[in-house]
Amino acid sequence: MNPCPESPPQAVSRSRAWGAGLLLALTVGAASAAEQKLPIFDAHIHYSHDAWESTPPKAAIAILRKAGLKRAMVSSSSDDGTQKLYAEAPDLVVPSLRPYRKRGEISSWVRDETVIGHVEERLKKYRYAAIGEFHVYGADADLPVMRRMTQLAKQYKLWLHLHGDSDAIERVIRQDPEARILWAHSGFDRPEAVRAMLRKHPRLYADLAFRNDHASGGKADPAWREAFLEFPDRFLVGTDTFTPERWYYIVEHADWSRGWLADLPRDVAEKIGWRNGETLFASMMTGRQ
Amino acid sequence: MTCHAFCMTFRFDSSRISHLACVFLLACTWGAQAGEADFSAEEIARIASHGPWPMPSMRDPGNRVSGNPAAIRLGYRLFHDPGLAANRKISCATCHQPERGFQDGLATARGLQHGIRNTPGLWNVGQQRWFGWDGGHDNLWSASLRPILDPAEMGGDAKRTASLLRGQSELDCLYRHAFGKAPDAGDDALLANVAKAIAAWQETLVSPATRFDALREALLRGDGAAVANHAPALRRGLRLFLGRGQCATCHAGPLFSNGEFGDIGVPFFVKPEGVDPGRQGGIKRVLANPYNLLGRHNDDATRNNATATRHLRPEHRNFGEFKVPSLRNLKYTAPYMHNGSLATLRDVVHHYSQIDEDRLHSDGERILKPLHLTESEIDDLVSFLEALSPETPMVIPGPPARIDSCRGFARRSQGKADAHAASVTSHVSRNDR
């Protein structure tokens, strides 16, 4: 009647089996959690000469993979940095042609007409998804160098990754109403102003690099949340590695992005986190020679 | 608006602004006397904001022994005592050497191991808001405890600390006086108390007035002769500092620091691989620290002193930001920057003159732009910066007064402490200079 004499070995056996099952479940669960970790398309990476000196291409790619990036759109001063990374991991890197030949041209490039020849040469030689990121504000967007960038983007069917104010955006769109623009940092503008621009210009998209106002403590800011829900197809995230040290912030930035994106509906989070980047930029590279 | 009208407008505001208005009125008067060739009324008003010096002393509401004579003497003794360290050879004073402005003259600190940051000086440390290059502490006692416990610096612990206190009768007596109980390794307040005593002593470290302070006073009282006695290079440097350099935007107030953090384009890689995240890491550290102002060791029952800590959130821009240091006493605290990478004040001015704009993010208005200073302008700015330090030699503060009821113990244990101090100095001389 007493099951005890039989039970200990059986119990041990069951216990072991249960423990093994639990371990398996935990392992599978952990793997599943890792698999479920939201991929990230980082739309704002630079790999300039001081970055490749301190963090060589293999190490840089290892950082991008550690961050769980689906892909990264990379532009560099000079463009050689982008090409080094692209050669190392064409599956991971989406090249964008920054018009700066070296650091220090942020303020001067738009008045330096030798930039045009440089950009034309690179476009003939390499494949890109965009021209940028470049800095241009207000009336400078109508200067000949910027006008030529707009023409080249149209000619090569490329995006413009523009860091500037809404006035510069308007001027570029007047030059080419079909221009496709990724607005770096969403212009550091208020969410209401960004929404107004997105409503007005259907080919304008916006990255959220180097801003914090859209999320805090894993929660999306209410005003920005409205923007994301109104335009889930028009936003992307990005780190902005404007100094070589910031390569060591990419992993943390990706995790921070996952944190606040989890506060949005899953489909919206996936679009902003990576699907928009895949659709808009990565797809351009697969079909090009 | 005329100068006079501007002053009158100010007079109708609050009492504090009325005070400023008076300063401005004086400034207007002096500006008129000095003529256009010298400081403008606006410049004098801005110069006035860098004083008076010394600032009024304030007790730390989070430290119940702030200002307590027994705690101050205990803190002084512990600061110089190598018994807190795991190897019994180094003390706080090993890196914070009084004769060097409580700095060590090294690029980066050397405790039990080599550190990655420049040792900050301690003069006027009690007036600061955040502590450490990354602001990893929101109060002075917490900041004082970290190096004692850090295995890379002193490697101490509660047991060693209690043993030290109990082993020296004056320290034991001072501790009982300050905290009303015996030092006990099992008391989880022991370490916080020891740190509060060290902080109480550091709060007494107020540097003397400088040539700049004398110039400021002369300007405010309209003493043209006294102003003229100050070197033209100093005055030209001051004008650059306030004007084209925009230095005072961050190096504000009597301390010449706004107490916050900035990215000034200094690389922050740490060899062999990795980076010093600066303020971004500091915010995480302060929030995780059990000795922060949000914790139970804060003696301010109102928690009003914890407001800033409560609202801290790391932001992307904080990555690579470091504390805006006070510019007082710089003459004695070379080398400079968070990693000691610039050897002289001239190097510092050169850095700003040729600053790499590409290392600075163009988010919002840019404060930092290459100044492209001439060599003589650099000389002028250096002259001004040197005028923010007292004349040599810097006075080394002596031991605080003994406490009467611990006086019987003091002579014996002071002798031991002196021997320890001599041993520390000898150790530093051999190994670290």
Interface residues (C-beta under 8 A of the other chain):
Chain A: S48 S54 S77 R103 G104 I106 S107 H135 H163 H185 F188 F210 R211 N212 S216 G217 D240 F242 T243 P244 E245 R246 Y248 Y249 H253
Chain B: P267 F268 F269 G274 V275 P277 Q280 R313 E315 H316 R317 F319 G320 D356 E357 D358 R359 H361 S362 D363 G364
